[in-house]
Amino acid sequence: MRIKKIIGGIKFKILHRKEKFEDRILNGKKLKVVKKTLPSKSDVDDIWFTLLAKESKNIYDVGCNVGYTSLIALTNENVEKIILIDANPEALSLAHKNIIYNGLIHKTVSFLGFVGNSMNEELDFYTVGHGAAGSVYKSHAETAASIGSSIKVKTVTLDFLISFFENIPDFIKIDVEGAEYEALKGLTNTVKSNKIKILVEMHSNKEMTMEMNAEKVIKWCESVNYNAWYMTSKEKLVDAEFVKHRGRCHFLLLHKEEVFPDYLR
């Protein structure tokens, strides 16, 4: 019996690797996070997200990955609830750990699925672990696609999630690696009756140029009485010409009655 327990203990240590943690400073606060899950330095879009989160209470983090932006949001006392959504179960599980070990889980809800413009459609999601970008576009996740690393995911719309959780956000961050337009189409009903700030990370790939992607997003904005603002120059976009040279950029989508926030200038 003693030998069995020893063998069982050895197996547990081998098979159940304990995560290593490190201390990181986010938004001026010390946090404990799983080692090497967060970027080594912040980018300008992290600053934009932080400023928008400071003015928000209810946030949807679409494409949350390992919870980096969610943690940034949760360092602000004004944030009451954040919904984390990702199609990658490995990334979402690490997001949970990062949030749990900082005593912030009570402010969060999570959902595993790919945010699109339809419900329960099964798609191939190309991803390798949690680190590299995952996408439904092969050319946007070249490493995963080259080795055939994909998982089956079910689609869900933001309209459904907002109704399901009975939580209307005042701020949504969307980072879905090329499927921005599809995610926005699935939000159409909600934004027609609510003024929501939407920070969208725009992408291009071999299957879709930035001009094509931006044009679709701008037309969607027009259909729901919103404006698209190019974050780099803080200019309102009327067509995609201004951003067609970009591989990646950020748009802030605001209801036409809303002015571009001074705190972002």
N, C-alpha and C positions, 0 to 999 in steps of 0.2 A: 504493500500500500504506500509506504514511504517513497519507494523508487518511482511509482506511478505519479505521485505528487511532484517529485523533483522533475521528472520528464515533462509533466504538464506545465510546470513553471518555466522550464526552458523553452518549450514550444510557444508559450504565451509571449515571452520576451522577444523571440525571433519573429513571430507573426504579427504581433501587435506593437509596432514601433512607436515609441513615445515621441510626440511632436516636440521639436525644439522651438523655444520662443526667444524673442528679442524685444527690447524696449525701443519704441519709436515715439517721436514727437510729432503730433498732428494738430494743427490749428492751436499751437501753444500748449497742448496737453500731452502728458506722458501716457502712452498706451502699451499694453503687452500684446504682441501679435505673433502669429506663427512665422518662424524665421524664413526670410527670402520670399514672402508672399507679396509684400508691398514694394512699390518702386523706390529706388535709392534716392531720387530727388523729385520734387514736384514740378509740374508743367504749368503753363499759363492757364490751361483749361481747368486745372485744379483750383486755381485762384477764383476763376469765374464761378465754379460750382460752390466754393465756400461762401462767396458773397451772396449768391442766390439762396443758399441754404439758411443763411443768417436772417433772411427776410421771409422764411417759410415755416409752417407748422407741420404740414403733412406732405411727405415726399414719396414719389415712386422712383426707385433706382432700377431702371430697365437695362439689363446687361450689367449686373452688379459685380460679376466675376467673384473675386475673393473678398469683396466688401470694403475696398479702399475708400471709395467715395461715400459709402454709407457710414463708415467710421468718421470721416470728415464731418458729415452732416450731424452725427450724433454727439460730436463735441460741442455743439451749440445747444444751450439750454432751452432755446425757444422751440426746437424740434420735438414734437410730441409723438409722431409715428412715422416710420419709414417702411415701405413695402419693398423687399428685395426680390428681384425676379431674374432668373438666369436659366439657360437651357443646359448648362454643364453641371451635372450633379457633383463632380469633384470640386469644382470651383465654389459652388454654393455651400458645400459642407465646410470648406475652409472659411468662408465668410461667416458661417455660424460660429465656428471656433473663435475667430477674431473678435466677434461681438460678445459671445458668452464670457470669455476670459476678461472682458472689461466691464462686466456687470451691466450691459446695455440691452440684453435680449428682450427685456420687458417692453421696450419701445419699438420692437420690430415684428414684422410678419413676413414670411417668405413663400415663394411659389416657384416650383420647378416647371419650366416650359419655355417655348420659343414664342415671343410676342410678334404677332403678325396681323393679317387682316381677315383671318378666318378661324373657326374653332375646330379643334380635334383633327386637323390635317397632319398626317405623319410625314416628317421630312428627315433627310440625312443631314446631320449636323457634324461638320468636320472639325475635329479638335484633338489636341494631344495634351493630356493632363489638364492643368489649370493655367499654365503660364502663357502659352501662345494664344493668339487671337483665334476664337472659334467662329465659324460662319457657315451659313447654308450655301455660300458661294465657294466652289473649289478654289478658284483663283485668289480668294481672300484668305484662305488657310492652306497655303501651298504645301507646307511641311506635312500636315495631317493628310491632305489629299494624296500626296505622293506615296504615302505608305498605306493608304486605304484605312486610315484611322478615323472612324466616324461612329456616331451613335444615332439611334432613332429617337426623335423628339416629337412631341405633340404641340401644335400651335394653340395659342390662346390670344384673345384680344384684350386690349386695355379697357375697352368699354365693359367687357364681361368682368374683369378683375375689380374694377371700381365699383360695379354693382354688387359683386359677390362679397367684397370686404366692407361694403357700405362706408367707404372712405373716399371722399372727393379730394384729390390733391390740389395744393396751390402751386406745386412745382414738380415737374417730371424731368428726369435725365434719361436720355435715350442713347445707348451705345450698342448697336446690334450689327456692327461690321458689314454694312452694305445694304441692310434690309430696312433702312430708315423709313422709306415711303410706306412700306407694308405695315410697319408698326403704327404710323400716324393714321393710316386709313382705318385701322381698328380702334381709333380713338375719336372718330368723327362725331358720333352721337353725343359724347360727353362734352366736347369743346363747344358744341353749338349752344349749350346753355350754361357754360362755365368759363370764366376767364382764368386760364392756367398758364403759368410760365413753363416753357418747354425748351430745355437745352439739348440740342441734337448734335451728336458727333457724326459728321458727314464723311462718307468714304467713297472711293472709286476703286474699280478693279477691272480685270480684263473683260468681264462680261457687261460692265456698265461704267461709262465715263462719269466724271464728276458733273459735267454739264447735263447729262441725262438725268442723273440722280437729283441734282439741284432743281432742275426744271419741274420735275414731278412734285417735289416738296413745295416749291413756290406755288404751283397750281393748286395743290391741296390747301395751302394757306388761304388762297383767294376764295376757295369754295366754302370755307368755314369762317370767313371774316377775320382772318389773322394776317399779320405781317411777318416776314422772315427778315431777321437782322443778321448781317455778317459780323461776327464777333471781333475779328481782327481789326476792321476799320470802323466798326460801330455804325455801319451804313445800312439803310433799308434796301432790300433787293427787289428789283422789278423784273429781272430775268437772270439767267444763269451765266451770262457772259462774264460777269465780274469774278467768278470763282472757278471757271472752267479749267484753269491751269493747276488747280490744287489737287493733291492726292488725298489729303485729309484736311478738314476744317470744321468749324463749329458755327451753327446757327442758333439764334435765340428766337423762338416763335412766340409772339405776343398778340393778344386781341387788338384789333385796330383802334379801340378806344384807349389802349394803354400806351404810354410813352416809354421810350427806352430809358431804363433806370439810370439816374445820375451816378449811383454807387458803382456802376460797371464801367464808367468812362475813365 
